[in-house]
Amino acid sequence: MDENTFLKHLDAADKDLDAFPFWRIFKKACADNPIRGIKKMTPGRQAVIILWEANTQYRGADGVLKSVPLDGENIEDKLQKLKDDLISHFLNEDIDEKALNRFFNSIVKKLTS
């Protein structure tokens, strides 16, 4: 899948989630903790990618954490599942913004170190 198509899918998921108050909080945490050095990374795209990784992680038989790749086939289905999971988990929940900020900050440090 080419980069522009991938980014269009991320942007569509971001736009769909904009209707929910929790998404603003996630995007703000990403804006406060941007991944530097990656062109075309918006807070919405960053939030979708990080939350995809967090949502799909599992421990393999070798004990190593792995995740399901987002790109490739069925990206629409994968993003729909992510949106459904986020909505069901956070629709009626109060979000600890300080904890969320620490979470995104730790992810960014791991990615940029």
Biopython code that builds the backbone (N, CA, C, O; Angstrom):
import numpy as np
from Bio.PDB.StructureBuilder import StructureBuilder

atoms = [
    (1, "MET", "N", (0.854, -1.177, 0.000)),
    (1, "MET", "CA", (0.000, 0.000, 0.000)),
    (1, "MET", "C", (0.899, 1.238, 0.000)),
    (1, "MET", "O", (1.870, 1.311, 0.753)),
    (2, "ASP", "N", (0.570, 2.187, -0.834)),
    (2, "ASP", "CA", (1.394, 3.386, -0.901)),
    (2, "ASP", "C", (1.090, 4.308, 0.288)),
    (2, "ASP", "O", (0.048, 4.201, 0.934)),
    (3, "GLU", "N", (2.028, 5.206, 0.550)),
    (3, "GLU", "CA", (1.950, 6.087, 1.723)),
    (3, "GLU", "C", (0.689, 6.938, 1.721)),
    (3, "GLU", "O", (0.038, 7.066, 2.758)),
    (4, "ASN", "N", (0.328, 7.521, 0.581)),
    (4, "ASN", "CA", (-0.847, 8.402, 0.536)),
    (4, "ASN", "C", (-2.131, 7.661, 0.870)),
    (4, "ASN", "O", (-2.999, 8.204, 1.553)),
    (5, "THR", "N", (-2.262, 6.435, 0.398)),
    (5, "THR", "CA", (-3.452, 5.636, 0.702)),
    (5, "THR", "C", (-3.496, 5.312, 2.190)),
    (5, "THR", "O", (-4.546, 5.410, 2.826)),
    (6, "PHE", "N", (-2.347, 4.924, 2.738)),
    (6, "PHE", "CA", (-2.257, 4.621, 4.163)),
    (6, "PHE", "C", (-2.654, 5.844, 5.000)),
    (6, "PHE", "O", (-3.426, 5.727, 5.951)),
    (7, "LEU", "N", (-2.124, 7.008, 4.643)),
    (7, "LEU", "CA", (-2.432, 8.230, 5.386)),
    (7, "LEU", "C", (-3.909, 8.609, 5.255)),
    (7, "LEU", "O", (-4.502, 9.111, 6.210)),
    (8, "LYS", "N", (-4.502, 8.376, 4.096)),
    (8, "LYS", "CA", (-5.932, 8.646, 3.924)),
    (8, "LYS", "C", (-6.770, 7.785, 4.862)),
    (8, "LYS", "O", (-7.760, 8.256, 5.423)),
    (9, "HIS", "N", (-6.376, 6.523, 5.034)),
    (9, "HIS", "CA", (-7.092, 5.641, 5.964)),
    (9, "HIS", "C", (-6.949, 6.138, 7.410)),
    (9, "HIS", "O", (-7.920, 6.154, 8.166)),
    (10, "LEU", "N", (-5.733, 6.540, 7.781)),
    (10, "LEU", "CA", (-5.521, 7.074, 9.128)),
    (10, "LEU", "C", (-6.346, 8.336, 9.349)),
    (10, "LEU", "O", (-6.967, 8.505, 10.398)),
    (11, "ASP", "N", (-6.348, 9.222, 8.353)),
    (11, "ASP", "CA", (-7.094, 10.476, 8.473)),
    (11, "ASP", "C", (-8.595, 10.230, 8.568)),
    (11, "ASP", "O", (-9.295, 10.934, 9.296)),
    (12, "ALA", "N", (-9.092, 9.241, 7.842)),
    (12, "ALA", "CA", (-10.521, 8.921, 7.906)),
    (12, "ALA", "C", (-10.895, 8.402, 9.295)),
    (12, "ALA", "O", (-11.937, 8.770, 9.838)),
    (13, "ALA", "N", (-10.051, 7.554, 9.865)),
    (13, "ALA", "CA", (-10.304, 7.047, 11.220)),
    (13, "ALA", "C", (-10.264, 8.192, 12.224)),
    (13, "ALA", "O", (-11.105, 8.269, 13.120)),
    (14, "ASP", "N", (-9.289, 9.075, 12.074)),
    (14, "ASP", "CA", (-9.174, 10.244, 12.938)),
    (14, "ASP", "C", (-10.438, 11.097, 12.851)),
    (14, "ASP", "O", (-10.986, 11.507, 13.873)),
    (15, "LYS", "N", (-10.889, 11.358, 11.651)),
    (15, "LYS", "CA", (-12.091, 12.183, 11.448)),
    (15, "LYS", "C", (-13.328, 11.522, 12.070)),
    (15, "LYS", "O", (-14.147, 12.202, 12.688)),
    (16, "ASP", "N", (-13.463, 10.212, 11.909)),
    (16, "ASP", "CA", (-14.592, 9.494, 12.511)),
    (16, "ASP", "C", (-14.584, 9.609, 14.034)),
    (16, "ASP", "O", (-15.633, 9.756, 14.661)),
    (17, "LEU", "N", (-13.396, 9.541, 14.615)),
    (17, "LEU", "CA", (-13.287, 9.583, 16.078)),
    (17, "LEU", "C", (-13.417, 10.994, 16.638)),
    (17, "LEU", "O", (-13.632, 11.160, 17.838)),
    (18, "ASP", "N", (-13.290, 12.016, 15.787)),
    (18, "ASP", "CA", (-13.431, 13.406, 16.239)),
    (18, "ASP", "C", (-14.788, 13.679, 16.898)),
    (18, "ASP", "O", (-14.919, 14.639, 17.657)),
    (19, "ALA", "N", (-15.781, 12.860, 16.622)),
    (19, "ALA", "CA", (-17.114, 13.055, 17.194)),
    (19, "ALA", "C", (-17.160, 12.717, 18.683)),
    (19, "ALA", "O", (-18.146, 13.030, 19.350)),
    (20, "PHE", "N", (-16.112, 12.085, 19.218)),
    (20, "PHE", "CA", (-16.125, 11.628, 20.597)),
    (20, "PHE", "C", (-15.185, 12.467, 21.457)),
    (20, "PHE", "O", (-14.040, 12.700, 21.069)),
    (21, "PRO", "N", (-15.652, 12.925, 22.624)),
    (21, "PRO", "CA", (-14.811, 13.776, 23.487)),
    (21, "PRO", "C", (-13.478, 13.146, 23.884)),
    (21, "PRO", "O", (-12.479, 13.855, 24.003)),
    (22, "PHE", "N", (-13.443, 11.833, 24.089)),
    (22, "PHE", "CA", (-12.190, 11.213, 24.500)),
    (22, "PHE", "C", (-11.104, 11.364, 23.442)),
    (22, "PHE", "O", (-9.918, 11.401, 23.769)),
    (23, "TRP", "N", (-11.506, 11.453, 22.171)),
    (23, "TRP", "CA", (-10.518, 11.541, 21.100)),
    (23, "TRP", "C", (-9.741, 12.851, 21.173)),
    (23, "TRP", "O", (-8.545, 12.885, 20.881)),
    (24, "ARG", "N", (-10.417, 13.922, 21.560)),
    (24, "ARG", "CA", (-9.741, 15.211, 21.732)),
    (24, "ARG", "C", (-8.632, 15.080, 22.776)),
    (24, "ARG", "O", (-7.556, 15.655, 22.616)),
    (25, "ILE", "N", (-8.893, 14.328, 23.838)),
    (25, "ILE", "CA", (-7.908, 14.146, 24.901)),
    (25, "ILE", "C", (-6.706, 13.355, 24.380)),
    (25, "ILE", "O", (-5.561, 13.701, 24.671)),
    (26, "PHE", "N", (-6.966, 12.301, 23.615)),
    (26, "PHE", "CA", (-5.871, 11.529, 23.041)),
    (26, "PHE", "C", (-5.029, 12.388, 22.094)),
    (26, "PHE", "O", (-3.800, 12.346, 22.139)),
    (27, "LYS", "N", (-5.693, 13.164, 21.241)),
    (27, "LYS", "CA", (-4.959, 13.984, 20.276)),
    (27, "LYS", "C", (-4.152, 15.067, 20.972)),
    (27, "LYS", "O", (-3.050, 15.399, 20.534)),
    (28, "LYS", "N", (-4.691, 15.622, 22.053)),
    (28, "LYS", "CA", (-3.953, 16.634, 22.812)),
    (28, "LYS", "C", (-2.696, 16.014, 23.418)),
    (28, "LYS", "O", (-1.627, 16.623, 23.392)),
    (29, "ALA", "N", (-2.822, 14.804, 23.963)),
    (29, "ALA", "CA", (-1.650, 14.125, 24.534)),
    (29, "ALA", "C", (-0.589, 13.892, 23.455)),
    (29, "ALA", "O", (0.606, 14.014, 23.724)),
    (30, "CYS", "N", (-1.018, 13.561, 22.249)),
    (30, "CYS", "CA", (-0.074, 13.367, 21.144)),
    (30, "CYS", "C", (0.541, 14.698, 20.713)),
    (30, "CYS", "O", (1.729, 14.757, 20.399)),
    (31, "ALA", "N", (-0.252, 15.752, 20.695)),
    (31, "ALA", "CA", (0.282, 17.068, 20.336)),
    (31, "ALA", "C", (1.314, 17.529, 21.362)),
    (31, "ALA", "O", (2.294, 18.189, 21.017)),
    (32, "ASP", "N", (1.081, 17.174, 22.634)),
    (32, "ASP", "CA", (2.016, 17.534, 23.701)),
    (32, "ASP", "C", (3.271, 16.662, 23.674)),
    (32, "ASP", "O", (4.310, 17.048, 24.211)),
    (33, "ASN", "N", (3.174, 15.493, 23.051)),
    (33, "ASN", "CA", (4.284, 14.535, 22.994)),
    (33, "ASN", "C", (4.476, 14.052, 21.556)),
    (33, "ASN", "O", (4.282, 12.872, 21.266)),
    (34, "PRO", "N", (4.854, 14.957, 20.660)),
    (34, "PRO", "CA", (4.951, 14.570, 19.247)),
    (34, "PRO", "C", (6.136, 13.647, 18.971)),
    (34, "PRO", "O", (7.165, 13.709, 19.644)),
    (35, "ILE", "N", (5.966, 12.801, 17.978)),
    (35, "ILE", "CA", (7.076, 11.992, 17.486)),
    (35, "ILE", "C", (7.814, 12.877, 16.491)),
    (35, "ILE", "O", (7.280, 13.230, 15.440)),
    (36, "ARG", "N", (9.015, 13.221, 16.827)),
    (36, "ARG", "CA", (9.787, 14.113, 15.977)),
    (36, "ARG", "C", (10.510, 13.322, 14.881)),
    (36, "ARG", "O", (10.844, 12.149, 15.049)),
    (37, "GLY", "N", (10.734, 13.990, 13.779)),
    (37, "GLY", "CA", (11.517, 13.390, 12.715)),
    (37, "GLY", "C", (10.713, 12.564, 11.726)),
    (37, "GLY", "O", (11.279, 12.004, 10.787)),
    (38, "ILE", "N", (9.414, 12.478, 11.919)),
    (38, "ILE", "CA", (8.583, 11.747, 10.967)),
    (38, "ILE", "C", (7.710, 12.770, 10.256)),
    (38, "ILE", "O", (6.876, 13.429, 10.877)),
    (39, "LYS", "N", (7.906, 12.895, 8.966)),
    (39, "LYS", "CA", (7.118, 13.847, 8.186)),
    (39, "LYS", "C", (5.674, 13.395, 8.127)),
    (39, "LYS", "O", (5.383, 12.199, 8.169)),
    (40, "LYS", "N", (4.786, 14.343, 8.031)),
    (40, "LYS", "CA", (3.353, 14.094, 7.855)),
    (40, "LYS", "C", (2.698, 13.427, 9.062)),
    (40, "LYS", "O", (1.646, 12.805, 8.916)),
    (41, "MET", "N", (3.298, 13.541, 10.262)),
    (41, "MET", "CA", (2.713, 12.931, 11.449)),
    (41, "MET", "C", (1.886, 13.983, 12.188)),
    (41, "MET", "O", (2.433, 14.896, 12.808)),
    (42, "THR", "N", (0.587, 13.844, 12.115)),
    (42, "THR", "CA", (-0.324, 14.729, 12.839)),
    (42, "THR", "C", (-0.658, 14.077, 14.178)),
    (42, "THR", "O", (-0.441, 12.877, 14.344)),
    (43, "PRO", "N", (-1.182, 14.842, 15.135)),
    (43, "PRO", "CA", (-1.588, 14.221, 16.400)),
    (43, "PRO", "C", (-2.627, 13.107, 16.210)),
    (43, "PRO", "O", (-2.585, 12.099, 16.916)),
    (44, "GLY", "N", (-3.544, 13.280, 15.276)),
    (44, "GLY", "CA", (-4.547, 12.249, 15.025)),
    (44, "GLY", "C", (-3.931, 10.973, 14.463)),
    (44, "GLY", "O", (-4.276, 9.871, 14.891)),
    (45, "ARG", "N", (-3.035, 11.119, 13.523)),
    (45, "ARG", "CA", (-2.359, 9.948, 12.947)),
    (45, "ARG", "C", (-1.527, 9.239, 14.011)),
    (45, "ARG", "O", (-1.521, 8.011, 14.102)),
    (46, "GLN", "N", (-0.820, 10.043, 14.819)),
    (46, "GLN", "CA", (0.010, 9.480, 15.882)),
    (46, "GLN", "C", (-0.859, 8.701, 16.872)),
    (46, "GLN", "O", (-0.500, 7.597, 17.281)),
    (47, "ALA", "N", (-1.989, 9.273, 17.251)),
    (47, "ALA", "CA", (-2.876, 8.597, 18.196)),
    (47, "ALA", "C", (-3.398, 7.284, 17.623)),
    (47, "ALA", "O", (-3.421, 6.271, 18.322)),
    (48, "VAL", "N", (-3.815, 7.289, 16.362)),
    (48, "VAL", "CA", (-4.330, 6.062, 15.740)),
    (48, "VAL", "C", (-3.251, 4.984, 15.732)),
    (48, "VAL", "O", (-3.526, 3.835, 16.079)),
    (49, "ILE", "N", (-2.036, 5.334, 15.345)),
    (49, "ILE", "CA", (-0.959, 4.350, 15.239)),
    (49, "ILE", "C", (-0.573, 3.805, 16.614)),
    (49, "ILE", "O", (-0.447, 2.593, 16.790)),
    (50, "ILE", "N", (-0.387, 4.691, 17.578)),
    (50, "ILE", "CA", (0.015, 4.237, 18.919)),
    (50, "ILE", "C", (-1.075, 3.394, 19.552)),
    (50, "ILE", "O", (-0.785, 2.360, 20.154)),
    (51, "LEU", "N", (-2.318, 3.816, 19.427)),
    (51, "LEU", "CA", (-3.407, 3.047, 20.030)),
    (51, "LEU", "C", (-3.626, 1.727, 19.301)),
    (51, "LEU", "O", (-4.050, 0.750, 19.918)),
    (52, "TRP", "N", (-3.347, 1.679, 18.004)),
    (52, "TRP", "CA", (-3.401, 0.401, 17.288)),
    (52, "TRP", "C", (-2.369, -0.557, 17.895)),
    (52, "TRP", "O", (-2.684, -1.706, 18.206)),
    (53, "GLU", "N", (-1.151, -0.076, 18.056)),
    (53, "GLU", "CA", (-0.096, -0.915, 18.627)),
    (53, "GLU", "C", (-0.484, -1.393, 20.023)),
    (53, "GLU", "O", (-0.349, -2.576, 20.338)),
    (54, "ALA", "N", (-0.962, -0.486, 20.850)),
    (54, "ALA", "CA", (-1.346, -0.854, 22.218)),
    (54, "ALA", "C", (-2.508, -1.842, 22.231)),
    (54, "ALA", "O", (-2.562, -2.736, 23.075)),
    (55, "ASN", "N", (-3.425, -1.678, 21.302)),
    (55, "ASN", "CA", (-4.640, -2.498, 21.272)),
    (55, "ASN", "C", (-4.395, -3.908, 20.717)),
    (55, "ASN", "O", (-5.146, -4.833, 21.025)),
    (56, "THR", "N", (-3.362, -4.069, 19.914)),
    (56, "THR", "CA", (-3.165, -5.366, 19.257)),
    (56, "THR", "C", (-1.966, -6.141, 19.781)),
    (56, "THR", "O", (-1.637, -7.199, 19.244)),
    (57, "GLN", "N", (-1.311, -5.640, 20.814)),
    (57, "GLN", "CA", (-0.137, -6.347, 21.315)),
    (57, "GLN", "C", (-0.512, -7.671, 21.962)),
    (57, "GLN", "O", (-1.546, -7.802, 22.617)),
    (58, "TYR", "N", (0.347, -8.627, 21.759)),
    (58, "TYR", "CA", (0.221, -9.936, 22.402)),
    (58, "TYR", "C", (1.622, -10.490, 22.621)),
    (58, "TYR", "O", (2.583, -10.057, 21.985)),
    (59, "ARG", "N", (1.719, -11.443, 23.520)),
    (59, "ARG", "CA", (3.012, -12.059, 23.788)),
    (59, "ARG", "C", (3.113, -13.345, 22.978)),
    (59, "ARG", "O", (2.297, -14.255, 23.131)),
    (60, "GLY", "N", (4.117, -13.408, 22.121)),
    (60, "GLY", "CA", (4.317, -14.572, 21.274)),
    (60, "GLY", "C", (4.823, -15.768, 22.083)),
    (60, "GLY", "O", (5.140, -15.638, 23.265)),
    (61, "ALA", "N", (4.893, -16.906, 21.449)),
    (61, "ALA", "CA", (5.362, -18.126, 22.106)),
    (61, "ALA", "C", (6.779, -17.956, 22.651)),
    (61, "ALA", "O", (7.164, -18.619, 23.614)),
    (62, "ASP", "N", (7.555, -17.057, 22.022)),
    (62, "ASP", "CA", (8.919, -16.810, 22.474)),
    (62, "ASP", "C", (8.989, -15.788, 23.613)),
    (62, "ASP", "O", (10.075, -15.462, 24.094)),
    (63, "GLY", "N", (7.816, -15.280, 24.043)),
    (63, "GLY", "CA", (7.764, -14.333, 25.149)),
    (63, "GLY", "C", (7.949, -12.882, 24.741)),
    (63, "GLY", "O", (7.904, -11.992, 25.591)),
    (64, "VAL", "N", (8.153, -12.632, 23.475)),
    (64, "VAL", "CA", (8.378, -11.284, 22.971)),
    (64, "VAL", "C", (7.033, -10.645, 22.619)),
    (64, "VAL", "O", (6.163, -11.284, 22.028)),
    (65, "LEU", "N", (6.879, -9.353, 23.000)),
    (65, "LEU", "CA", (5.660, -8.635, 22.630)),
    (65, "LEU", "C", (5.635, -8.406, 21.130)),
    (65, "LEU", "O", (6.629, -7.995, 20.530)),
    (66, "LYS", "N", (4.488, -8.676, 20.539)),
    (66, "LYS", "CA", (4.292, -8.489, 19.101)),
    (66, "LYS", "C", (2.972, -7.767, 18.899)),
    (66, "LYS", "O", (2.156, -7.675, 19.817)),
    (67, "SER", "N", (2.768, -7.259, 17.704)),
    (67, "SER", "CA", (1.485, -6.636, 17.386)),
    (67, "SER", "C", (1.121, -6.971, 15.941)),
    (67, "SER", "O", (1.971, -7.345, 15.132)),
    (68, "VAL", "N", (-0.150, -6.827, 15.651)),
    (68, "VAL", "CA", (-0.650, -7.086, 14.309)),
    (68, "VAL", "C", (-0.334, -5.873, 13.444)),
    (68, "VAL", "O", (-0.640, -4.752, 13.850)),
    (69, "PRO", "N", (0.271, -6.050, 12.257)),
    (69, "PRO", "CA", (0.563, -4.901, 11.396)),
    (69, "PRO", "C", (-0.728, -4.210, 10.947)),
    (69, "PRO", "O", (-1.703, -4.870, 10.586)),
    (70, "LEU", "N", (-0.721, -2.903, 10.973)),
    (70, "LEU", "CA", (-1.900, -2.138, 10.571)),
    (70, "LEU", "C", (-2.003, -2.027, 9.057)),
    (70, "LEU", "O", (-3.102, -2.088, 8.505)),
    (71, "ASP", "N", (-0.884, -1.866, 8.388)),
    (71, "ASP", "CA", (-0.937, -1.663, 6.940)),
    (71, "ASP", "C", (-1.221, -2.982, 6.231)),
    (71, "ASP", "O", (-1.253, -4.041, 6.857)),
    (72, "GLY", "N", (-1.421, -2.908, 4.950)),
    (72, "GLY", "CA", (-1.680, -4.109, 4.166)),
    (72, "GLY", "C", (-3.156, -4.357, 3.957)),
    (72, "GLY", "O", (-3.971, -3.434, 3.934)),
    (73, "GLU", "N", (-3.478, -5.629, 3.804)),
    (73, "GLU", "CA", (-4.858, -5.997, 3.516)),
    (73, "GLU", "C", (-5.779, -5.708, 4.697)),
    (73, "GLU", "O", (-5.360, -5.721, 5.854)),
    (74, "ASN", "N", (-7.027, -5.450, 4.379)),
    (74, "ASN", "CA", (-8.090, -5.269, 5.377)),
    (74, "ASN", "C", (-7.859, -4.094, 6.319)),
    (74, "ASN", "O", (-8.307, -4.133, 7.465)),
    (75, "ILE", "N", (-7.177, -3.060, 5.867)),
    (75, "ILE", "CA", (-6.912, -1.934, 6.747)),
    (75, "ILE", "C", (-8.216, -1.285, 7.219)),
    (75, "ILE", "O", (-8.301, -0.830, 8.359)),
    (76, "GLU", "N", (-9.227, -1.240, 6.353)),
    (76, "GLU", "CA", (-10.510, -0.652, 6.755)),
    (76, "GLU", "C", (-11.124, -1.436, 7.906)),
    (76, "GLU", "O", (-11.623, -0.848, 8.866)),
    (77, "ASP", "N", (-11.090, -2.767, 7.810)),
    (77, "ASP", "CA", (-11.632, -3.613, 8.875)),
    (77, "ASP", "C", (-10.835, -3.458, 10.165)),
    (77, "ASP", "O", (-11.406, -3.407, 11.255)),
    (78, "LYS", "N", (-9.523, -3.385, 10.034)),
    (78, "LYS", "CA", (-8.671, -3.227, 11.217)),
    (78, "LYS", "C", (-8.961, -1.905, 11.918)),
    (78, "LYS", "O", (-9.077, -1.856, 13.143)),
    (79, "LEU", "N", (-9.076, -0.832, 11.135)),
    (79, "LEU", "CA", (-9.352, 0.477, 11.729)),
    (79, "LEU", "C", (-10.759, 0.530, 12.320)),
    (79, "LEU", "O", (-10.972, 1.171, 13.350)),
    (80, "GLN", "N", (-11.709, -0.127, 11.690)),
    (80, "GLN", "CA", (-13.064, -0.166, 12.242)),
    (80, "GLN", "C", (-13.069, -0.884, 13.588)),
    (80, "GLN", "O", (-13.743, -0.447, 14.521)),
    (81, "LYS", "N", (-12.326, -1.975, 13.696)),
    (81, "LYS", "CA", (-12.235, -2.693, 14.964)),
    (81, "LYS", "C", (-11.594, -1.818, 16.026)),
    (81, "LYS", "O", (-12.047, -1.798, 17.170)),
    (82, "LEU", "N", (-10.540, -1.092, 15.656)),
    (82, "LEU", "CA", (-9.898, -0.185, 16.606)),
    (82, "LEU", "C", (-10.886, 0.875, 17.079)),
    (82, "LEU", "O", (-10.995, 1.134, 18.278)),
    (83, "LYS", "N", (-11.602, 1.484, 16.150)),
    (83, "LYS", "CA", (-12.580, 2.520, 16.518)),
    (83, "LYS", "C", (-13.646, 1.936, 17.442)),
    (83, "LYS", "O", (-13.998, 2.552, 18.448)),
    (84, "ASP", "N", (-14.158, 0.765, 17.111)),
    (84, "ASP", "CA", (-15.168, 0.112, 17.954)),
    (84, "ASP", "C", (-14.630, -0.150, 19.354)),
    (84, "ASP", "O", (-15.318, 0.095, 20.345)),
    (85, "ASP", "N", (-13.398, -0.648, 19.433)),
    (85, "ASP", "CA", (-12.786, -0.925, 20.730)),
    (85, "ASP", "C", (-12.605, 0.359, 21.533)),
    (85, "ASP", "O", (-12.923, 0.393, 22.722)),
    (86, "LEU", "N", (-12.101, 1.405, 20.905)),
    (86, "LEU", "CA", (-11.890, 2.672, 21.607)),
    (86, "LEU", "C", (-13.207, 3.253, 22.107)),
    (86, "LEU", "O", (-13.301, 3.706, 23.248)),
    (87, "ILE", "N", (-14.206, 3.236, 21.260)),
    (87, "ILE", "CA", (-15.511, 3.786, 21.643)),
    (87, "ILE", "C", (-16.094, 2.991, 22.807)),
    (87, "ILE", "O", (-16.598, 3.582, 23.762)),
    (88, "SER", "N", (-16.032, 1.668, 22.746)),
    (88, "SER", "CA", (-16.603, 0.860, 23.820)),
    (88, "SER", "C", (-15.821, 1.016, 25.125)),
    (88, "SER", "O", (-16.404, 0.916, 26.205)),
    (89, "HIS", "N", (-14.509, 1.260, 25.042)),
    (89, "HIS", "CA", (-13.696, 1.393, 26.252)),
    (89, "HIS", "C", (-13.775, 2.781, 26.877)),
    (89, "HIS", "O", (-13.741, 2.911, 28.100)),
    (90, "PHE", "N", (-13.879, 3.811, 26.056)),
    (90, "PHE", "CA", (-13.699, 5.168, 26.573)),
    (90, "PHE", "C", (-14.917, 6.078, 26.466)),
    (90, "PHE", "O", (-14.857, 7.226, 26.904)),
    (91, "LEU", "N", (-16.008, 5.601, 25.901)),
    (91, "LEU", "CA", (-17.164, 6.471, 25.689)),
    (91, "LEU", "C", (-17.675, 7.073, 26.994)),
    (91, "LEU", "O", (-17.948, 8.272, 27.052)),
    (92, "ASN", "N", (-17.807, 6.273, 28.025)),
    (92, "ASN", "CA", (-18.364, 6.757, 29.289)),
    (92, "ASN", "C", (-17.340, 6.767, 30.412)),
    (92, "ASN", "O", (-17.713, 6.742, 31.585)),
    (93, "GLU", "N", (-16.079, 6.802, 30.080)),
    (93, "GLU", "CA", (-15.020, 6.763, 31.083)),
    (93, "GLU", "C", (-14.382, 8.130, 31.248)),
    (93, "GLU", "O", (-14.217, 8.878, 30.284)),
    (94, "ASP", "N", (-14.027, 8.442, 32.487)),
    (94, "ASP", "CA", (-13.198, 9.609, 32.739)),
    (94, "ASP", "C", (-11.762, 9.203, 32.462)),
    (94, "ASP", "O", (-11.324, 8.137, 32.894)),
    (95, "ILE", "N", (-11.041, 10.023, 31.761)),
    (95, "ILE", "CA", (-9.673, 9.698, 31.388)),
    (95, "ILE", "C", (-8.721, 10.521, 32.246)),
    (95, "ILE", "O", (-8.850, 11.742, 32.341)),
    (96, "ASP", "N", (-7.778, 9.849, 32.859)),
    (96, "ASP", "CA", (-6.734, 10.505, 33.643)),
    (96, "ASP", "C", (-5.736, 11.096, 32.646)),
    (96, "ASP", "O", (-4.882, 10.391, 32.109)),
    (97, "GLU", "N", (-5.861, 12.392, 32.412)),
    (97, "GLU", "CA", (-5.044, 13.023, 31.376)),
    (97, "GLU", "C", (-3.562, 13.012, 31.713)),
    (97, "GLU", "O", (-2.731, 12.927, 30.809)),
    (98, "LYS", "N", (-3.211, 13.096, 32.992)),
    (98, "LYS", "CA", (-1.796, 13.042, 33.370)),
    (98, "LYS", "C", (-1.219, 11.670, 33.066)),
    (98, "LYS", "O", (-0.108, 11.563, 32.547)),
    (99, "ALA", "N", (-1.967, 10.615, 33.387)),
    (99, "ALA", "CA", (-1.501, 9.259, 33.100)),
    (99, "ALA", "C", (-1.401, 9.040, 31.589)),
    (99, "ALA", "O", (-0.454, 8.419, 31.108)),
    (100, "LEU", "N", (-2.373, 9.549, 30.855)),
    (100, "LEU", "CA", (-2.351, 9.412, 29.407)),
    (100, "LEU", "C", (-1.139, 10.131, 28.821)),
    (100, "LEU", "O", (-0.483, 9.616, 27.916)),
    (101, "ASN", "N", (-0.849, 11.311, 29.335)),
    (101, "ASN", "CA", (0.307, 12.065, 28.881)),
    (101, "ASN", "C", (1.594, 11.285, 29.152)),
    (101, "ASN", "O", (2.483, 11.237, 28.301)),
    (102, "ARG", "N", (1.695, 10.675, 30.337)),
    (102, "ARG", "CA", (2.878, 9.873, 30.654)),
    (102, "ARG", "C", (2.995, 8.685, 29.692)),
    (102, "ARG", "O", (4.092, 8.339, 29.251)),
    (103, "PHE", "N", (1.855, 8.068, 29.373)),
    (103, "PHE", "CA", (1.849, 6.937, 28.451)),
    (103, "PHE", "C", (2.394, 7.353, 27.081)),
    (103, "PHE", "O", (3.303, 6.712, 26.554)),
    (104, "PHE", "N", (1.839, 8.430, 26.505)),
    (104, "PHE", "CA", (2.287, 8.871, 25.186)),
    (104, "PHE", "C", (3.738, 9.339, 25.226)),
    (104, "PHE", "O", (4.489, 9.112, 24.277)),
    (105, "ASN", "N", (4.134, 9.988, 26.312)),
    (105, "ASN", "CA", (5.518, 10.435, 26.467)),
    (105, "ASN", "C", (6.462, 9.237, 26.476)),
    (105, "ASN", "O", (7.518, 9.281, 25.845)),
    (106, "SER", "N", (6.098, 8.167, 27.182)),
    (106, "SER", "CA", (6.963, 6.984, 27.229)),
    (106, "SER", "C", (7.070, 6.320, 25.858)),
    (106, "SER", "O", (8.141, 5.847, 25.479)),
    (107, "ILE", "N", (5.970, 6.283, 25.119)),
    (107, "ILE", "CA", (5.996, 5.698, 23.770)),
    (107, "ILE", "C", (6.901, 6.520, 22.863)),
    (107, "ILE", "O", (7.716, 5.964, 22.127)),
    (108, "VAL", "N", (6.761, 7.833, 22.914)),
    (108, "VAL", "CA", (7.580, 8.700, 22.069)),
    (108, "VAL", "C", (9.063, 8.530, 22.413)),
    (108, "VAL", "O", (9.905, 8.483, 21.516)),
    (109, "LYS", "N", (9.383, 8.438, 23.698)),
    (109, "LYS", "CA", (10.794, 8.249, 24.087)),
    (109, "LYS", "C", (11.332, 6.940, 23.527)),
    (109, "LYS", "O", (12.469, 6.892, 23.056)),
    (110, "LYS", "N", (10.537, 5.882, 23.572)),
    (110, "LYS", "CA", (10.992, 4.597, 23.039)),
    (110, "LYS", "C", (11.188, 4.672, 21.527)),
    (110, "LYS", "O", (12.124, 4.078, 20.992)),
    (111, "LEU", "N", (10.318, 5.390, 20.845)),
    (111, "LEU", "CA", (10.414, 5.490, 19.389)),
    (111, "LEU", "C", (11.564, 6.369, 18.916)),
    (111, "LEU", "O", (12.127, 6.146, 17.844)),
    (112, "THR", "N", (11.905, 7.359, 19.714)),
    (112, "THR", "CA", (12.909, 8.320, 19.269)),
    (112, "THR", "C", (14.286, 8.083, 19.878)),
    (112, "THR", "O", (15.227, 8.819, 19.578)),
    (113, "SER", "N", (14.416, 7.078, 20.719)),
    (113, "SER", "CA", (15.737, 6.840, 21.330)),
    (113, "SER", "C", (16.509, 5.780, 20.571)),
    (113, "SER", "O", (17.636, 5.453, 20.942)),
]
sb = StructureBuilder()
sb.init_structure("model")
sb.init_model(0)
sb.init_chain("A")
sb.init_seg("    ")
for serial, (resi, resn, name, xyz) in enumerate(atoms, 1):
    if name == "N":
        sb.init_residue(resn, " ", resi, " ")
    sb.init_atom(name, np.array(xyz, "f"), 0.0, 1.0, " ", f" {name:<3s}", serial, name[0])
structure = sb.get_structure()
